[in-house]
Amino acid sequence: MTTHAPAQPASGSKGSHIWALVLTGIGLFMVTLDNLVVTTALPVIRVDLGASVETLGWVVNAYTLAFAVLLLTGAALGDRFGRRRVFAVGLVIFAVASAGCALAPSIEWLIFFRALQGLGAAPVLPLSLTLLADAFPPGKRGLAIGIWSGISGLAVAAGPVVGGAIVDGISWHWIFWINVPIGFVAAGLTMWKLRESYGPDTGLDLAGMVLAGVGVFGIVYGIVRGNEAGWGSPEILGTLLGGVAFVLAFLWWESRAPHPMLPLKFFRNRGLNVANAASVCLYFGLFGAVFFLAQFLQTVQGDSPFEAGLKVLPWTIMPMFIAPVAGLLSDRVGARPFMVAGLFIMSGAFLWMGLAITPTISYLGLFGGFLLAGFGMSMVFAPVSNLLVQSVVQVDIGKASGTNNTVREIGGAMGIAVMTAIFTATGSYSSGQAYVDGLNPAVLVAAGVLLLGAIISLFAPRLTGPKPEGVAAH
């Protein structure tokens, strides 16, 4: 079996650094954006393809499910077969699947190609951080990760904006067509401009991939389908319990596997544990709030998709300005103060909106909440990623990133599912007031989860500055 040397400490020209930042940023933006880019297009897609409300939800969930299930596998394949190569292959699959989505003749085909998009996106997200960390020396990673995190945050929150603009200006099909040329060009430039790197393992943990994939599938499927099928139904209880059983079997196997895809030493690492827990809380609140607030502006206040996107711009644009600064400063003072403050500010913003929103609230009444939410989340993205990178040796960044992205996708799915359950129990789409009756308690729950994330972040270790390559911080 061919063996590969682990990546050496980053070096190279300024130009190679810029290419790494640009190409990983493009890949990251595309695959993160597609988590929520279709939300503002769903009403149009429903009419165009004759979809039911239940089926329509799977246009979002199919992507999330495939994405979450295969994140760990994508990171492991990159470590084994080359991170640059697998990253580029993921971009190509994503581009091909996007063309399939644009050409889909029915809602069933659209759901299939959305799942294929998730398959292509799965290696791109964790490997983008690994490739970026490999390109920059430790002393310069904070700013680079800050820019990377700003792109990630902007993509999550800008999904409804971009989707709304394209739907209003052209058609929903172009949400997907735009990915095709960008994906192919980015894949080609990746193979040309970025250097190859590998993980330390020479084997492939096939049993671990199967156990982890089935386990995460069961958990995420149960979460996203729970409201539709009933949380106490045999289908949901079976998939959730089965998913947990497979995850436990995966952890048992990883303690014995010769080449584990998830080293159990990660669970003894306080920095990683705090980063993962904070990410779950952040994405729980963020995904759930974006899902419902984007609909509020259209369903209750009558805005077009593009108008709704423009109104949340104070929220969505913040990461581009704040995240790079937070990443740079977290190199000097540590991630903890930014994570605590950011999650606390987000919690306060959602508390404000949950108490203040009425069917007739003015935009000025929403503006302050959007501004605070954007400022708070911008303070969290880069420090969480920086804490993750600083907590492990360089060769483990891919696996640590895959783990972090898996749990945050589960957090996002939980946010939408739990807030939907609360919305359904207390409100409906029958009138503006009925929608707000469901929206307010759902947003207040998100505020509570974000506050829990701020409390958890108090336990983050204080890691500052570069650490020697090969030395993990705990």
KOLVEX-792134 format. One record per residue (C-alpha): residue in one letter; x, y, z. Coordinates in nm, 2 decimals, m for minus. Each point is the difference from the previous one (the first is absolute). Layout:
<atoms>
   resn     east    north       up
      A        X        Y        Z
...
</atoms>
This chain:
<atoms>
   resn     east    north       up
      M     0.00     0.00     0.00
      T     0.13     0.34    m0.09
      T     0.09     0.23     0.29
      H     0.01     0.37     0.01
      A     0.19     0.24     0.21
      P    m0.21     0.24     0.21
      A    m0.01     0.35    m0.11
      Q     0.30     0.21     0.09
      P    m0.03     0.34     0.17
      A    m0.15     0.25    m0.23
      S     0.22     0.20    m0.22
      G    m0.02     0.17    m0.33
      S    m0.04     0.33    m0.17
      K    m0.26     0.27     0.08
      G    m0.17    m0.10    m0.33
      S    m0.04    m0.36     0.11
      H    m0.16     0.13     0.33
      I    m0.24     0.21    m0.20
      W    m0.10    m0.29    m0.23
      A    m0.06    m0.22     0.30
      L    m0.22     0.26     0.16
      V    m0.19     0.07    m0.32
      L    m0.06    m0.36    m0.10
      T    m0.09    m0.14     0.34
      G    m0.23     0.31     0.04
      I    m0.18    m0.06    m0.32
      G    m0.06    m0.37     0.08
      L    m0.10     0.08     0.35
      F    m0.24     0.28    m0.11
      M    m0.18    m0.22    m0.26
      V    m0.06    m0.31     0.22
      T    m0.10     0.21     0.31
      L    m0.22     0.23    m0.20
      D    m0.20    m0.30    m0.14
      N    m0.11    m0.10     0.35
      L    m0.26     0.28     0.00
      V     0.02     0.16    m0.35
      V    m0.33    m0.17    m0.10
      T    m0.20     0.12     0.30
      T    m0.13     0.31    m0.18
      A    m0.06    m0.19    m0.32
      L    m0.21    m0.28     0.16
      P    m0.34     0.17    m0.06
      V     0.08     0.03    m0.38
      I     0.14    m0.35    m0.02
      R    m0.31    m0.14     0.17
      V    m0.22     0.15    m0.27
      D     0.23    m0.07    m0.29
      L     0.06    m0.37     0.08
      G    m0.34    m0.06     0.17
      A     0.16    m0.11     0.33
      S    m0.18    m0.06     0.33
      V     0.10     0.19     0.31
      E     0.14    m0.32     0.15
      T     0.20    m0.09    m0.31
      L     0.13     0.36    m0.03
      G     0.18    m0.02     0.33
      W     0.22    m0.27    m0.14
      V     0.15     0.24    m0.26
      V     0.18     0.15     0.30
      N     0.03    m0.32     0.21
      A     0.15    m0.23    m0.28
      Y     0.30     0.23    m0.03
      T     0.04     0.04     0.38
      L    m0.03    m0.38     0.05
      A     0.26    m0.11    m0.26
      F     0.23     0.29     0.10
      A    m0.01    m0.09     0.37
      V     0.03    m0.38    m0.05
      L     0.31     0.02    m0.22
      L     0.20     0.28     0.16
      L     0.22    m0.23     0.21
      T     0.04    m0.23    m0.30
      G     0.10     0.29    m0.23
      A     0.27     0.11     0.24
      A     0.13    m0.36     0.03
      L     0.02    m0.04    m0.37
      G     0.19     0.32    m0.03
      D     0.26    m0.12     0.25
      R     0.04    m0.32    m0.18
      F    m0.01     0.09    m0.37
      G     0.11     0.36     0.01
      R    m0.19     0.30     0.13
      R     0.04     0.22    m0.31
      R    m0.11    m0.29    m0.22
      V    m0.31    m0.09     0.20
      F    m0.09     0.37     0.05
      A     0.00     0.04    m0.38
      V    m0.20    m0.32    m0.06
      G    m0.26     0.13     0.25
      L    m0.03     0.32    m0.19
      V    m0.05    m0.18    m0.33
      I    m0.27    m0.23     0.15
      F    m0.17     0.31     0.15
      A     0.01     0.18    m0.34
      V    m0.15    m0.30    m0.18
      A    m0.27    m0.05     0.26
      S    m0.08     0.38    m0.02
      A    m0.07    m0.05    m0.38
      G    m0.22    m0.29     0.09
      C    m0.20     0.22     0.24
      A    m0.05     0.27    m0.26
      L    m0.12    m0.26    m0.25
      A    m0.22    m0.20     0.24
      P    m0.34    m0.08    m0.16
      S    m0.17    m0.08     0.33
      I     0.03     0.06     0.37
      E     0.13    m0.36     0.05
      W     0.29     0.06    m0.24
      L     0.08     0.33     0.16
      I     0.02    m0.17     0.34
      F     0.23    m0.27    m0.15
      F     0.24     0.25    m0.14
      R    m0.01     0.21     0.32
      A     0.12    m0.32     0.18
      L     0.28    m0.03    m0.26
      Q     0.09     0.36     0.06
      G     0.04    m0.09     0.37
      L     0.23    m0.29    m0.10
      G     0.22     0.23    m0.19
      A     0.00     0.27     0.26
      A     0.10    m0.24     0.29
      P     0.37    m0.01    m0.07
      V     0.03     0.36    m0.11
      L    m0.10     0.16     0.33
      P     0.25    m0.18     0.24
      L     0.28    m0.01    m0.26
      S    m0.03     0.37    m0.07
      L     0.12     0.07     0.36
      T     0.27    m0.26    m0.03
      L     0.14     0.14    m0.32
      L    m0.01     0.35     0.13
      A     0.18    m0.09     0.32
      D     0.26    m0.19    m0.20
      A     0.06     0.31    m0.22
      F     0.05     0.25     0.28
      P     0.27    m0.02     0.27
      P    m0.14    m0.01     0.36
      G     0.07     0.37     0.07
      K    m0.22     0.11    m0.29
      R    m0.28    m0.24     0.03
      G    m0.22     0.21     0.22
      L    m0.07     0.26    m0.27
      A    m0.04    m0.26    m0.27
      I    m0.24    m0.21     0.21
      G    m0.18     0.33     0.08
      I    m0.06     0.07    m0.37
      W    m0.09    m0.37    m0.06
      S    m0.25     0.02     0.29
      G    m0.14     0.33    m0.13
      I    m0.07    m0.17    m0.33
      S    m0.17    m0.29     0.18
      G    m0.22     0.22     0.21
      L    m0.09     0.22    m0.29
      A    m0.10    m0.31    m0.21
      V    m0.22    m0.13     0.27
      A    m0.19     0.32     0.06
      A     0.01     0.12    m0.37
      G    m0.18    m0.31    m0.12
      P    m0.34     0.17     0.01
      V     0.14     0.32    m0.15
      V     0.17    m0.17    m0.30
      G    m0.30    m0.23    m0.06
      G    m0.24     0.28     0.01
      A     0.19     0.22    m0.24
      I     0.04    m0.28    m0.25
      V    m0.37    m0.12     0.03
      D    m0.12     0.36    m0.05
      G     0.24     0.09    m0.27
      I     0.02    m0.32    m0.21
      S    m0.14    m0.33     0.12
      W     0.06    m0.25     0.28
      H     0.19    m0.23    m0.25
      W     0.29     0.26     0.00
      I     0.06    m0.06     0.38
      F     0.15    m0.32    m0.12
      W     0.14     0.09    m0.35
      I     0.23     0.26     0.15
      N     0.19    m0.28     0.18
      V     0.09    m0.19    m0.31
      P     0.27     0.22    m0.16
      I     0.13     0.12     0.33
      G     0.04    m0.36     0.13
      F     0.18    m0.12    m0.31
      V     0.24     0.30    m0.02
      A     0.07    m0.02     0.38
      A     0.08    m0.37    m0.03
      G     0.24     0.06    m0.28
      L     0.18     0.28     0.17
      T     0.02    m0.21     0.32
      M     0.19    m0.27    m0.18
      W     0.23     0.26    m0.16
      K     0.06     0.25     0.28
      L    m0.02    m0.19     0.33
      R     0.26    m0.25     0.12
      E    m0.10    m0.35     0.10
      S     0.00    m0.12     0.36
      Y    m0.09    m0.32     0.18
      G    m0.09    m0.12     0.35
      P     0.22    m0.22     0.21
      D    m0.20    m0.32    m0.05
      T     0.08    m0.25    m0.28
      G    m0.32    m0.20     0.04
      L    m0.36     0.07    m0.06
      D    m0.25    m0.06     0.28
      L    m0.28    m0.15    m0.21
      A    m0.19    m0.15     0.30
      G     0.02     0.33     0.17
      M    m0.14     0.18    m0.30
      V    m0.30    m0.24    m0.02
      L    m0.08     0.02     0.37
      A     0.04     0.37     0.02
      G    m0.20     0.06    m0.32
      V    m0.29    m0.22     0.11
      G     0.00     0.14     0.35
      V     0.00     0.37    m0.11
      F    m0.26    m0.08    m0.26
      G    m0.23    m0.15     0.26
      I     0.03     0.29     0.24
      V    m0.03     0.28    m0.26
      Y    m0.28    m0.18    m0.19
      G    m0.19    m0.04     0.33
      I     0.04     0.37     0.08
      V    m0.10     0.14    m0.33
      R    m0.30    m0.24    m0.04
      G    m0.12     0.00     0.36
      N    m0.25     0.28    m0.04
      E    m0.16    m0.15    m0.31
      A    m0.02    m0.37     0.12
      G    m0.04     0.07     0.38
      W     0.27    m0.02     0.26
      G    m0.15    m0.30     0.17
      S    m0.06    m0.20    m0.32
      P     0.19    m0.33    m0.06
      E     0.17     0.15    m0.30
      I     0.16     0.29     0.19
      L     0.07    m0.19     0.32
      G     0.15    m0.28    m0.21
      T     0.23     0.22    m0.21
      L     0.11     0.22     0.30
      L     0.08    m0.30     0.22
      G     0.15    m0.19    m0.29
      G     0.22     0.30    m0.08
      V     0.12     0.03     0.36
      A     0.08    m0.37     0.00
      F     0.21     0.02    m0.31
      V     0.18     0.31     0.13
      L     0.08    m0.19     0.32
      A     0.12    m0.30    m0.21
      F     0.21     0.25    m0.21
      L     0.16     0.13     0.32
      W     0.07    m0.35     0.12
      W     0.16    m0.09    m0.33
      E     0.21     0.32    m0.01
      S     0.16    m0.10     0.33
      R     0.13    m0.32    m0.18
      A     0.04     0.10    m0.36
      P     0.36     0.01    m0.13
      H    m0.07     0.32    m0.19
      P    m0.29     0.18     0.17
      M    m0.19     0.27    m0.19
      L    m0.09     0.16     0.33
      P     0.28    m0.04     0.26
      L    m0.16    m0.03     0.35
      K     0.27     0.22     0.14
      F    m0.21     0.28    m0.14
      F    m0.25    m0.05     0.28
      R     0.27     0.07     0.26
      N     0.07     0.33    m0.17
      R    m0.17     0.29     0.19
      G     0.04     0.24    m0.29
      L    m0.16    m0.23    m0.25
      N    m0.29    m0.09     0.24
      V    m0.08     0.36     0.06
      A     0.03     0.09    m0.37
      N    m0.24    m0.28    m0.09
      A    m0.25     0.08     0.27
      A     0.00     0.38    m0.08
      S    m0.04    m0.08    m0.38
      V    m0.31    m0.21     0.07
      C    m0.16     0.28     0.20
      L     0.10     0.26    m0.26
      Y    m0.14    m0.18    m0.30
      F    m0.31    m0.11     0.19
      G    m0.09     0.36     0.06
      L     0.13     0.13    m0.34
      F    m0.17    m0.25    m0.23
      G    m0.33     0.00     0.18
      A    m0.01     0.38     0.02
      V     0.09     0.05    m0.37
      F    m0.26    m0.26    m0.10
      F    m0.29     0.18     0.18
      L     0.10     0.36    m0.02
      A     0.05    m0.01    m0.38
      Q    m0.35    m0.14    m0.03
      F    m0.14     0.26     0.24
      L     0.10     0.28    m0.23
      Q    m0.17    m0.16    m0.30
      T    m0.30    m0.19     0.15
      V    m0.10     0.27     0.26
      Q     0.13     0.33    m0.13
      G    m0.04    m0.07    m0.37
      D     0.36     0.06    m0.11
      S     0.13    m0.16    m0.32
      P     0.28    m0.25     0.03
      F     0.26     0.27    m0.10
      E    m0.15     0.27     0.23
      A     0.01    m0.25     0.29
      G     0.37    m0.07    m0.08
      L     0.08     0.37     0.00
      K    m0.16     0.05     0.33
      V     0.21    m0.26     0.17
      L     0.32     0.15    m0.16
      P     0.11     0.17     0.33
      W     0.02    m0.36     0.14
      T     0.14    m0.17    m0.30
      I     0.28     0.24    m0.09
      M     0.15     0.02     0.35
      P     0.23    m0.31    m0.02
      M     0.20     0.15    m0.29
      F     0.11     0.29     0.22
      I     0.01    m0.14     0.35
      A     0.11    m0.36    m0.04
      P     0.35     0.08    m0.14
      V     0.07     0.24     0.29
      A    m0.13    m0.25     0.26
      G     0.22    m0.27    m0.16
      L     0.31     0.22     0.02
      L    m0.06     0.11     0.35
      S    m0.08    m0.35     0.12
      D     0.36    m0.09    m0.09
      R     0.11     0.25     0.27
      V    m0.26    m0.02     0.28
      G    m0.15    m0.34    m0.07
      A    m0.34    m0.12    m0.13
      R    m0.19    m0.01     0.33
      P    m0.09     0.37     0.04
      F    m0.13     0.03    m0.36
      M    m0.20    m0.32     0.02
      V    m0.16     0.09     0.33
      A    m0.08     0.36    m0.10
      G    m0.12    m0.09    m0.35
      L    m0.24    m0.28     0.11
      F    m0.12     0.23     0.29
      I    m0.07     0.28    m0.25
      M    m0.18    m0.23    m0.24
      S    m0.21    m0.13     0.29
      G    m0.09     0.35     0.09
      A    m0.10     0.08    m0.36
      F    m0.23    m0.30    m0.02
      L    m0.15     0.08     0.34
      W    m0.07     0.35    m0.13
      M    m0.16    m0.12    m0.32
      G    m0.20    m0.28     0.17
      L    m0.16     0.25     0.24
      A    m0.04     0.29    m0.25
      I    m0.12    m0.15    m0.33
      T    m0.36     0.07    m0.09
      P    m0.17    m0.04    m0.34
      T     0.03     0.38    m0.05
      I     0.34     0.06     0.15
      S     0.20     0.26    m0.20
      Y     0.33    m0.07    m0.17
      L     0.16     0.23     0.25
      G    m0.12    m0.22     0.28
      L     0.17    m0.30    m0.17
      F     0.31     0.18    m0.10
      G     0.16     0.01     0.34
      G    m0.05    m0.38     0.05
      F     0.14    m0.08    m0.34
      L     0.30     0.22     0.06
      L     0.08    m0.16     0.34
      A    m0.06    m0.35    m0.13
      G     0.25     0.06    m0.28
      F     0.26     0.16     0.23
      G    m0.03    m0.28     0.25
      M     0.03    m0.29    m0.25
      S     0.29     0.18    m0.17
      M     0.20    m0.01     0.32
      V    m0.05    m0.37     0.04
      F     0.08    m0.16    m0.34
      A     0.37     0.07    m0.03
      P     0.09    m0.06     0.37
      V    m0.17    m0.34     0.00
      S     0.20    m0.11    m0.30
      N     0.31     0.15     0.14
      L    m0.05    m0.19     0.33
      L    m0.05    m0.32    m0.20
      V     0.32     0.05    m0.20
      Q     0.20     0.10     0.31
      S    m0.12    m0.30     0.20
      V     0.14    m0.27    m0.23
      V     0.32    m0.08    m0.19
      Q    m0.01     0.11    m0.37
      V    m0.04    m0.36    m0.14
      D    m0.32    m0.04     0.21
      I    m0.17     0.33    m0.12
      G    m0.20    m0.18    m0.28
      K    m0.15    m0.26     0.24
      A    m0.07     0.27     0.27
      S    m0.16     0.22    m0.26
      G    m0.21    m0.29    m0.13
      T    m0.12    m0.07     0.35
      N    m0.08     0.36     0.07
      N    m0.19     0.04    m0.32
      T    m0.20    m0.32     0.06
      V    m0.12     0.11     0.34
      R    m0.08     0.35    m0.11
      E    m0.21    m0.14    m0.29
      I    m0.19    m0.21     0.25
      G    m0.04     0.32     0.21
      G    m0.15     0.18    m0.30
      A    m0.24    m0.28    m0.08
      M    m0.10    m0.01     0.37
      G    m0.06     0.37     0.00
      I    m0.24    m0.01    m0.30
      A    m0.17    m0.32     0.13
      V    m0.05     0.12     0.36
      M    m0.10     0.35    m0.09
      T    m0.25    m0.14    m0.26
      A    m0.15    m0.22     0.27
      I    m0.04     0.30     0.23
      F    m0.14     0.21    m0.29
      T    m0.25    m0.28    m0.09
      A    m0.12    m0.04     0.36
      T    m0.06     0.38     0.06
      G    m0.06     0.15    m0.35
      S    m0.08    m0.05    m0.36
      Y     0.01     0.16    m0.35
      S    m0.38     0.08     0.02
      S     0.06     0.37     0.07
      G     0.27     0.25     0.09
      Q    m0.08    m0.02     0.37
      A    m0.01    m0.38    m0.01
      Y     0.35     0.00    m0.16
      V     0.14     0.24     0.27
      D    m0.16    m0.21     0.27
      G     0.22    m0.29    m0.11
      L     0.30     0.21    m0.09
      N     0.05     0.17     0.33
      P     0.04    m0.30     0.23
      A     0.22    m0.18    m0.26
      V     0.24     0.30    m0.01
      L     0.00     0.02     0.38
      V     0.11    m0.37     0.01
      A     0.28     0.08    m0.24
      A     0.11     0.29     0.23
      G     0.01    m0.25     0.29
      V     0.22    m0.25    m0.20
      L     0.24     0.28    m0.10
      L     0.03     0.11     0.37
      L     0.09    m0.36     0.08
      G     0.27     0.02    m0.26
      A     0.14     0.31     0.16
      I     0.01    m0.17     0.33
      I     0.18    m0.31    m0.15
      S     0.25     0.23    m0.17
      L     0.12     0.13     0.34
      F     0.18    m0.34     0.04
      A     0.20     0.05    m0.32
      P     0.38    m0.02     0.06
      R     0.20     0.32    m0.05
      L     0.21    m0.08    m0.30
      T     0.18     0.29    m0.16
      G     0.26     0.03    m0.28
      P     0.15    m0.28    m0.21
      K     0.10    m0.33     0.16
      P     0.28    m0.22    m0.12
      E    m0.10    m0.23    m0.28
      G    m0.07    m0.35     0.14
      V    m0.10     0.13     0.35
      A    m0.37    m0.02     0.09
      A    m0.15     0.24     0.25
      H    m0.25    m0.13     0.25
</atoms>
